[in-house]
Amino acid sequence: MIKLLRPQNAKELFNPLHASLRYVVERILGTLKARFRILLQPMYYDLETEALPVGALCCWHNFIAREGGTVDGLQEEEEEVEGK
C-alpha cells in the first residue's frame, strides 16, 4: 500500500501545487496551439502586446466550444491537427 505524505511546510505544499498548475497551463496552451496554428509562430512584441491575442483566442476557443465546436470549419481543422 502506498502511503501519501502530507506537506509539513509551505515549501512542500508549493511544489505539487506548482507542478499541477504548470501542467494545466501547458495543456491549455497545447489546445490553443492545435486550434489556432498562428500561435506556433513566434511573436516579436512586448509582453503586454503578446498577451492580447492569446487572451482573445482563449475567448474565441470558449465561444466555439459553447456553440458546438463548429465555427467556419475549425472543428475539422482541429481534428486534422490532432490526428483524429
GUKELO-287812 format. One line per 4 residues: number of its first residue (from 1); their letters; for each residue z, x, y of N, C-alpha, C, CB. Coordinates in steps of 0.05 Angstrom, whole numbers. Atoms other than C-alpha are relative to their C-alpha. Glycine has a CB too. Layout:
BEGIN
NUM> A> Z,X,Y,Z,X,Y,Z,X,Y,Z,X,Y  ...
//
This chain:
BEGIN
1> MIKL> 0,17,-24,0,0,0,0,18,25,24,-19,0  2,-15,-24,-18,25,69,21,-10,20,-29,-3,13  -21,7,-20,39,27,119,-11,4,28,26,16,-6  9,-2,-28,19,13,191,24,8,17,-12,-27,10
5> LRPQ> -21,-10,-17,60,52,241,-3,-13,28,-1,30,2  0,11,-27,78,20,307,1,23,20,23,-20,5  -1,-21,-20,67,61,370,29,4,10,-18,-7,24  -27,-7,-9,130,97,392,2,4,30,10,25,-15
9> NAKE> -1,-5,-29,110,111,464,-27,-9,12,5,30,6  24,9,-14,56,96,516,-25,14,-9,4,3,30  24,-15,9,10,152,492,-10,-10,-27,7,30,-2  8,10,26,10,127,421,-13,-28,2,24,-1,-19
13> LFNP> 12,26,-4,-7,57,445,-27,2,14,19,-18,17  25,-3,-16,-61,81,494,-23,7,-18,4,21,21  23,-11,15,-104,118,443,-15,-22,-16,10,21,-19  15,20,15,-121,60,396,-12,-22,19,17,-14,-20
17> LHAS> 11,19,-19,-130,12,455,-24,11,14,22,-9,20  23,-13,-13,-176,61,490,-24,2,-19,8,28,10  22,-2,20,-217,72,426,-12,-28,-4,11,11,-26  10,27,4,-223,-3,416,-17,-10,24,23,-20,-4
21> LRYV> 15,8,-24,-245,-15,488,-26,15,2,17,5,25  24,-16,-1,-295,42,484,-21,-11,-20,6,29,-7  18,11,19,-325,11,421,-13,-26,11,15,-6,-27  11,25,-11,-333,-57,455,-21,6,22,23,-17,12
25> VERI> 18,-7,-21,-366,-25,516,-26,11,-11,13,20,20  24,-11,12,-414,15,473,-17,-21,-14,8,22,-20  14,22,13,-432,-47,433,-14,-18,21,19,-17,-16  12,16,-21,-446,-86,497,-24,14,12,21,-6,23
29> LGTL> 22,-15,-11,-489,-31,525,-23,2,-20,9,28,9  21,0,21,-527,-26,459,-15,-26,-1,12,6,-27  13,26,0,-541,-101,461,-18,-2,25,22,-22,0  16,2,-24,-565,-97,533,-25,18,-2,16,8,25
33> KARF> 23,-18,3,-610,-37,517,-21,-11,-19,9,28,-9  19,12,19,-640,-74,458,-16,-23,13,15,-10,-25  13,23,-13,-656,-135,501,-16,8,24,21,-20,7  13,-8,-25,-675,-101,566,-6,30,-1,19,-6,25
37> RILL> 9,-28,5,-714,-38,550,0,18,25,-27,-1,-13  0,-16,-25,-714,-16,623,25,17,1,-2,-18,24  -25,-15,0,-643,8,611,-2,26,-17,23,-17,-10  4,-24,15,-670,61,564,-9,24,17,-20,-4,-23
41> QPMY> 9,-20,-18,-698,99,623,22,7,20,-26,-9,15  -21,-8,-20,-652,139,669,-6,-12,27,3,30,1  2,9,-28,-638,111,738,10,23,17,16,-26,5  -7,-22,-17,-634,160,795,10,-11,27,-24,19,5
45> YDLE> -12,12,-24,-590,123,845,30,7,-1,-4,-30,1  -29,-4,0,-517,129,866,13,-21,-18,11,-1,29  -14,16,20,-466,97,820,2,-29,8,28,11,-5  -2,28,-9,-457,34,862,-26,-15,-3,9,-1,30
49> TEAL> 27,13,2,-532,20,863,-7,-3,-29,-21,17,15  7,2,29,-539,34,788,15,-23,-13,6,26,-14  -16,21,12,-484,-17,773,-12,-28,5,28,1,10  11,26,-7,-522,-74,807,-18,-11,-21,-14,2,26
53> PVGA> 18,12,20,-579,-83,757,14,-4,-27,-24,18,-4  -15,4,26,-531,-74,697,15,-26,1,18,24,-5  -15,25,-3,-487,-130,724,-18,-24,-1,16,0,25  20,22,0,-548,-173,737,-11,-6,-28,-23,6,20
57> LCCW> 11,3,27,-575,-161,667,21,-12,-19,-10,27,-11  -21,13,15,-507,-180,638,0,-30,5,28,12,7  1,29,-7,-511,-246,675,-25,-13,-13,-1,-4,30  25,11,12,-583,-256,651,3,-2,-30,-24,19,7
61> HNFI> -5,1,29,-563,-240,579,17,-24,-7,14,27,-9  -18,22,5,-507,-291,582,-15,-27,4,25,1,18  16,24,-5,-555,-343,611,-18,-5,-23,-16,3,26  18,3,23,-605,-330,555,15,-10,-24,-14,27,-6
65> AREG> -16,8,24,-551,-336,502,10,-29,3,25,19,-3  -10,27,-4,-523,-400,533,-23,-21,-3,13,-3,27  22,19,1,-592,-433,537,-16,1,-26,-19,6,23  12,1,26,-610,-419,465,-16,25,-8,-18,-23,-2
69> GTVD> 12,-26,7,-638,-348,467,-29,2,3,7,6,-28  28,-3,-3,-709,-363,485,-8,-5,29,-16,-19,-18  9,1,-28,-729,-348,557,-23,20,1,23,7,21  24,-17,-2,-801,-322,563,-3,18,-25,1,17,24
73> GLQE> 4,-15,25,-800,-299,490,18,24,-3,-28,9,0  -17,-23,2,-743,-250,499,13,2,-28,22,0,22  -12,-1,27,-713,-270,432,-18,14,-19,7,-29,-10  19,-13,18,-776,-248,396,0,30,5,-28,-12,3
77> EEEE> 0,-29,-6,-776,-181,432,26,13,-11,-2,4,30  -25,-11,10,-702,-170,415,-1,3,-30,23,-18,8  1,-2,30,-715,-185,341,-18,23,-8,-11,-27,-11  17,-23,6,-772,-134,341,15,26,3,-26,-1,17
81> VEGK> -15,-25,-5,-727,-81,371,21,5,-21,12,-1,28  -21,-2,19,-671,-95,323,-10,2,-29,19,-23,2  12,-2,26,-719,-97,264,7,-23,-18,8,25,-13  -6,24,16,-702,-168,241,-24,-10,-14,12,-22,17
//
